Amino acid sequence: MARKRVTHYAVFHNIGKTSSINIYYQGGGADTIKNLSIEEASYIIDLLRNEKPISYDHSRKRLSTLHAEPIGEGEGGYLEPLFNLDNWLNSRRYIRDFINFELPNGTIYNYNNWTSLEKSQLANYYYKVLRLRETGVSETPELISIPNDNDIASTNISRDTAWNYYLAFVAQSLVVEADKRINWSVQHNSEEEKELIFDSRSLFLWNSNMNYYYIPITLGFVSPGDPFRIYRFLLKNQLIGNNHLQTVTRLVNWSRQLRHFSGNRNVNNIYDQWQYKGFPPIERVINGTTQISRPLNGIKKRTGGCRGTTGFLRMCLRTVNIPVKLEIRAGHALPNFVSIQRYLSHGDDPYNQMFKNENQIPTSRLLIDQNTWDNWFGVGVNHRENIGRQVRELALEFLPNYILKLHCKDLAENRNHANSRVFEVFKRNYSVQQLETKKLWQRMDHKINSLGGCSIIE
């Protein structure tokens, strides 16, 4: 089959993590390239978007330029004659007015006041992301100072490093908005929500005493990576839904596979688990790492506890313009999914032993609503007693294997209800009498018998 000149194409991302691309020819006719991985589809789309003229030979499954071309970028800037980012932003002040970078002197530097060079730098990042290309920022931000092994780990970066990560994240947010890669728009977000997406102070802060930018623990125990690679992770794992709630739920569900890190936040311990001397790099949380001191344990997707997981959720979701705020209660981090008024009762909830492997429990049930949040974490409430409470409430309802196994141990040791391991789990929120009223122990006995006895329970 001879090569045919391509004039149009259409992309279909299918359930099952495969893609198909329809190729339309000059003069009529079409072919379909089927069963592509997300990465291969992205590569082909990149060629179709950037090369012109281009041909396709369906029998050989080969895309090629129509004829020999001179080296260099002779084709001009991608879409720049049709799209000007500066003009687009100036016509959308609801975005432009929130693109703010904190300068070392404390000034908040809005996009409207940037130099032409600075605006062109943002545009360069924008066109990289638009072409489905990585931005070029490292998965491990270069540290301006290397702390001692026994110091607390911190991510401290130069002005240039901070500026480039900021531009990369803003560019990612602008592309998914302008290119309509998501089904929602920041136009409908509140001012606080747009600040969480576009303001540099939601990524890092300037430390005038130390003369560098740093990530405070209040933004999450995680270091930034390439926002396009983070977005590609969401895309590859089909975590981007039709709306904010669906996307949040899918990412929280993926987070069941995360593992709480061991030990303290000292540099030597963090390096042992993530091979980096700052806060854990988000891309290494996603891809997993081998612990140097325990290589036989293999690759694990470790997270820096509740602050690490909340930071992970914040940084992932901002690549698709979903704002997340880190809330502190009783010294713990809890993610606040601001735009949908949903929360987790603890950043560690997704991989809690009573939830992690319990597929019978819908992930949507792990999110708590505004009324529950106010009752558990509002003014005048004992916050400590409610950290992680939603997992316990779900365990009380669904009776996961972890609880059943505890009950089996209690039975083997002839423990009464008040001295049981099961009561130890629930005593922060319920008395023995309240649990007996809910027929907890009868329900556990019935479920264990229905499963075939204690020896069957994993």
C-alpha positions in Angstrom: 0.0 0.0 0.0 1.5 3.4 -1.0 2.0 6.3 1.3 -0.9 8.7 1.5 -0.8 12.3 2.6 -2.5 12.9 5.9 -4.8 15.9 6.3 -6.7 15.2 9.6 -6.7 12.9 12.5 -8.9 12.0 15.5 -7.9 10.4 18.9 -9.8 8.0 21.0 -8.6 7.0 24.5 -10.3 3.7 25.3 -11.2 2.0 28.6 -8.4 -0.5 29.3 -5.5 2.0 28.9 -5.3 1.8 25.1 -5.8 4.4 22.4 -6.8 4.5 18.8 -6.0 7.1 16.2 -8.0 7.7 13.0 -6.0 8.9 10.0 -7.8 10.9 7.3 -6.2 11.2 3.8 -6.1 13.9 1.2 -8.7 13.1 -1.4 -10.8 10.9 1.0 -10.4 7.6 2.8 -9.2 6.8 6.3 -7.4 4.2 8.4 -7.4 3.4 12.1 -4.2 2.7 14.2 -5.5 0.5 17.0 -4.4 -0.8 20.4 -1.8 1.9 21.1 -0.3 2.5 24.5 -0.8 6.0 26.0 2.9 6.7 25.4 2.9 5.5 21.8 -0.3 7.4 21.1 1.2 10.6 22.6 4.3 10.2 20.4 2.2 9.7 17.2 0.0 12.7 18.1 3.2 14.8 18.6 4.3 13.9 15.0 0.8 14.7 13.6 0.7 18.0 15.3 4.2 19.1 14.5 5.1 17.7 11.1 3.6 19.0 7.9 3.3 17.6 5.3 3.2 14.0 6.7 2.2 10.7 5.1 1.1 7.3 6.4 1.5 3.8 5.0 -1.1 1.6 6.7 0.4 -1.7 5.5 3.8 -0.9 7.0 2.4 1.0 10.0 4.8 3.8 9.1 4.4 7.6 9.4 6.9 9.7 7.5 7.6 13.1 6.1 6.3 13.4 2.6 9.7 14.3 1.2 13.2 15.2 2.4 13.3 18.3 4.6 16.1 20.7 5.6 17.4 20.3 9.2 16.3 22.8 11.8 13.0 24.2 12.8 12.1 25.4 9.4 8.4 24.9 10.0 8.1 27.8 12.4 6.7 27.9 16.0 3.9 25.4 16.7 0.5 27.2 16.5 2.1 30.5 17.3 0.6 32.2 14.3 -2.8 31.1 15.5 -2.4 31.4 19.2 -0.6 34.0 21.3 -0.5 33.2 25.0 0.0 36.8 26.1 -3.1 37.9 24.2 -5.1 35.0 25.5 -4.2 35.8 29.2 -4.9 39.5 28.8 -8.4 38.6 27.6 -8.8 36.4 30.7 -8.0 38.5 33.7 -9.7 35.9 35.9 -6.5 33.8 35.3 -3.9 36.5 34.6 -4.5 38.4 37.8 -3.7 35.3 39.8 -0.4 34.4 38.2 1.8 35.8 41.0 5.4 35.0 41.8 6.9 36.0 45.2 10.2 37.9 44.6 13.1 37.8 47.1 12.2 41.3 48.3 8.8 40.1 49.2 7.0 41.8 46.3 4.2 39.8 44.7 5.1 39.9 41.0 2.0 39.6 38.8 2.2 38.4 35.2 0.9 41.7 33.9 4.1 43.4 35.1 6.5 40.7 33.8 9.1 41.6 31.2 8.7 40.4 27.6 11.5 37.9 28.2 9.8 36.5 31.3 6.5 36.2 29.4 8.3 34.5 26.5 9.8 32.0 29.0 6.3 31.1 30.2 5.2 30.8 26.5 8.1 28.4 25.8 7.0 26.1 28.6 3.5 26.4 27.4 4.3 25.2 23.9 6.4 22.3 25.3 3.4 21.0 27.3 1.0 21.7 24.4 3.2 19.5 22.2 3.0 16.7 24.8 6.6 17.2 25.7 8.3 17.2 29.1 9.1 20.6 30.4 12.8 19.9 31.2 12.7 20.5 35.0 14.3 17.7 37.0 12.5 15.1 39.1 14.8 16.2 41.9 15.1 20.0 42.3 18.7 21.1 42.7 19.4 22.0 46.3 21.1 25.3 47.0 22.5 23.9 50.3 23.1 20.3 51.3 22.2 19.7 54.9 24.2 17.3 57.2 23.0 13.7 57.5 21.5 14.2 60.9 19.7 17.5 60.1 16.0 17.6 59.3 15.6 17.3 55.5 14.4 20.4 53.6 14.1 21.5 50.0 16.0 24.8 49.5 16.3 26.1 46.0 17.7 29.1 44.2 15.7 31.9 42.6 16.3 30.5 39.1 15.3 27.0 40.1 12.1 28.2 41.8 11.3 30.4 38.8 11.5 27.5 36.3 9.5 25.1 38.4 6.9 27.8 38.8 6.7 28.5 35.1 6.4 24.8 34.3 3.5 24.3 36.7 1.7 27.4 35.5 2.2 26.4 31.9 0.7 22.9 32.6 -2.3 24.6 34.2 -2.7 27.0 31.2 -2.5 24.2 28.6 -5.2 22.0 30.2 -7.4 25.1 30.4 -6.8 26.6 27.0 -6.5 23.3 25.1 -9.6 22.0 26.9 -7.9 18.8 28.0 -10.2 18.7 31.1 -14.0 19.1 31.3 -13.9 22.0 33.7 -12.6 25.6 33.7 -10.8 27.7 36.4 -13.2 30.5 35.4 -15.6 29.0 38.0 -13.1 28.8 40.8 -13.0 31.1 43.8 -10.1 33.5 44.4 -8.7 31.2 47.1 -8.9 28.2 44.7 -7.1 30.1 41.9 -4.4 31.1 44.3 -3.8 27.4 45.1 -3.3 26.8 41.4 -1.4 29.8 40.1 0.4 31.5 43.0 4.0 30.6 43.6 3.4 30.7 47.4 1.4 27.5 47.0 4.6 25.7 45.8 7.3 27.4 47.9 8.1 30.5 50.0 11.1 32.9 50.1 13.3 32.7 53.2 14.9 36.2 53.6 17.2 35.0 56.4 18.7 32.1 54.4 18.4 33.8 51.0 16.6 30.9 49.2 13.2 29.5 48.4 12.0 26.6 50.5 9.0 24.3 50.9 7.4 24.7 54.3 6.0 21.5 55.8 2.6 23.3 55.8 2.5 22.8 52.0 3.3 19.1 52.2 6.3 16.9 52.7 7.1 16.5 49.0 9.3 18.1 46.4 8.1 19.1 42.9 8.9 17.3 39.7 8.0 17.8 36.0 4.3 18.8 36.0 3.8 17.3 32.5 5.1 13.9 33.7 2.8 14.1 36.7 -0.1 14.9 34.4 1.0 12.0 32.1 0.9 9.7 35.2 -2.7 10.8 35.8 -3.6 10.2 32.1 -1.9 6.9 31.9 -3.7 5.5 34.9 -7.1 6.9 33.8 -7.3 9.1 36.9 -8.7 12.1 35.2 -12.5 11.9 35.5 -15.4 14.0 34.1 -15.4 16.4 37.1 -13.4 17.3 40.2 -15.1 14.8 42.5 -14.5 11.8 40.1 -10.9 12.8 39.6 -10.2 13.2 43.3 -11.9 9.9 44.1 -9.8 8.1 41.5 -6.5 9.5 42.7 -7.4 8.7 46.4 -8.2 5.2 45.3 -4.8 4.9 43.5 -3.2 6.1 46.8 -4.2 2.8 48.5 -1.0 1.4 47.2 1.2 4.0 48.9 3.3 2.9 51.9 4.0 5.1 54.9 7.7 5.8 55.2 9.6 4.5 58.2 11.7 6.5 60.7 12.2 10.3 61.0 12.7 13.2 58.6 16.4 13.3 59.1 18.5 13.6 55.9 20.1 10.2 56.1 16.8 8.5 56.6 15.1 10.4 53.7 18.1 9.6 51.4 17.9 6.0 52.4 14.3 5.7 51.1 14.2 8.2 48.2 17.9 8.9 47.3 17.4 12.6 47.7 18.4 14.9 50.5 15.4 17.2 50.4 11.7 16.4 50.8 10.7 13.2 49.0 10.4 13.9 45.2 6.9 13.4 44.0 7.9 11.5 40.9 9.8 9.0 43.1 6.7 8.6 45.2 4.7 7.8 42.1 7.3 5.4 40.6 8.6 3.9 43.8 12.1 3.5 45.1 14.3 0.8 46.6 15.4 1.5 50.2 19.2 1.4 50.2 19.4 -0.3 53.7 16.8 -2.9 52.7 17.3 -3.7 49.0 15.7 -7.1 49.2 12.3 -5.4 50.0 12.2 -4.2 46.4 10.6 -1.1 44.9 7.9 0.5 47.1 5.8 3.6 46.5 6.7 5.3 49.7 5.1 8.5 51.0 6.1 10.9 53.7 3.2 10.2 56.0 0.1 12.3 56.2 2.0 15.5 55.2 3.6 13.7 52.3 0.4 12.2 51.0 -1.5 15.5 51.3 1.4 17.2 49.4 1.3 14.4 46.8 -2.5 14.9 46.3 -2.0 18.7 46.1 0.7 18.6 43.5 -0.9 15.9 41.3 -4.3 17.6 41.3 -3.0 21.1 40.5 -1.7 19.7 37.1 -5.4 19.4 36.2 -6.5 22.6 38.0 -8.1 21.0 41.0 -7.1 23.0 44.1 -6.2 21.2 47.4 -5.4 22.8 50.7 -3.4 21.2 53.5 -5.2 21.5 56.8 -3.5 20.9 60.1 -5.4 19.3 63.0 -3.8 18.0 66.2 -0.4 18.0 64.4 -1.6 15.9 61.5 -2.2 16.9 57.8 -5.6 16.5 56.3 -6.4 17.3 52.6 -9.1 19.8 51.9 -10.5 19.4 48.4 -11.7 23.0 48.4 -13.7 23.1 45.2 -15.9 20.1 46.1 -16.1 20.7 49.9 -14.7 17.2 50.6 -11.9 16.2 53.0 -10.0 13.2 54.3 -10.1 12.7 58.0 -6.3 12.0 57.8 -3.8 12.1 55.0 -2.9 8.5 55.8 -6.4 7.2 55.4 -6.0 5.7 51.9 -3.4 3.1 53.0 -4.8 2.5 56.5 -4.8 -1.3 57.1 -8.6 -1.2 57.6 -9.1 0.3 54.1 -6.1 -0.3 51.9 -7.0 -3.7 50.5 -10.7 -3.6 51.2 -12.1 -3.3 47.7 -15.6 -3.8 49.1 -15.4 -0.3 50.6 -16.1 2.3 47.8 -13.3 5.0 47.8 -16.0 7.7 47.5 -17.0 6.8 51.1 -13.6 7.7 52.4 -14.3 11.4 51.6 -16.2 13.3 54.2 -18.5 16.2 53.5 -18.5 19.7 55.0 -21.0 19.0 57.7 -19.0 16.0 59.0 -15.8 18.1 58.8 -17.4 20.8 60.9 -18.6 18.2 63.5 -15.2 16.5 63.8 -12.7 19.3 63.2 -14.6 22.5 63.8 -14.2 24.9 66.7 -14.5 23.4 70.2 -14.0 19.8 69.1 -11.4 17.4 70.3 -9.6 17.1 66.9 -7.2 14.4 68.1 -10.0 11.9 68.8 -11.2 12.3 65.2 -8.0 12.0 63.2 -8.5 9.1 60.8 -12.1 8.6 62.1 -13.7 8.0 58.7 -11.7 4.8 58.3 -12.9 3.5 61.7 -16.5 4.4 60.8 -16.2 2.5 57.6 -14.6 -0.4 59.4 -17.5 -0.5 61.8 -19.9 -0.7 58.9 -18.0 -3.1 56.5 -16.0 -5.2 59.0 -12.8 -5.5 57.1 -10.5 -8.5 57.5 -8.2 -6.6 59.7 -10.9 -6.2 62.3 -12.1 -9.8 61.9 -8.5 -11.0 62.5 -8.3 -8.9 65.7 -11.5 -10.5 66.9 -10.2 -14.0 66.1 -7.1 -13.2 68.3 -9.4 -11.9 71.1 -11.5 -15.1 70.9 -8.3 -17.3 71.1 -7.2 -15.4 74.2 -10.7 -15.3 75.7 -10.7 -11.5 76.1 -13.9 -9.7 77.1 -15.2 -6.8 75.1 -13.7 -4.1 77.3 -10.2 -5.6 77.1 -10.4 -6.6 73.4 -8.1 -5.5 70.6 -11.2 -4.7 68.7 -12.4 -2.2 71.3 -8.9 -0.7 71.3 -9.5 0.4 67.6 -12.9 2.1 68.3 -12.6 3.4 71.9 -11.7 6.9 70.8 -15.2 7.4 69.5 -17.3 4.7 71.0 -17.9 3.1 74.4 -18.3 -0.7 74.8 -22.0 -0.2 75.4 -22.4 1.8 72.2 -20.6 -0.9 70.2 -22.7 -3.6 71.8 -25.8 -1.6 70.9 -24.5 -1.7 67.3 -24.1 -5.5 67.7 -20.5 -5.3 66.6 -19.4 -8.6 68.2 -22.4 -10.5 66.9 -21.9 -9.1 63.4 -18.2 -10.1 63.5 -19.1 -13.6 64.6 -21.6 -14.0 61.8 -19.3 -12.7 59.1 -16.4 -14.9 60.3 -18.7 -18.0 60.2 -20.0 -17.1 56.8 -16.4 -16.9 55.5 -15.5 -20.3 56.9 -13.9 -19.5 60.2 -10.9 -17.7 61.5 -8.4 -19.9 59.7 -9.7 -18.7 56.4 -9.3 -15.0 57.0 -6.2 -13.4 55.5 
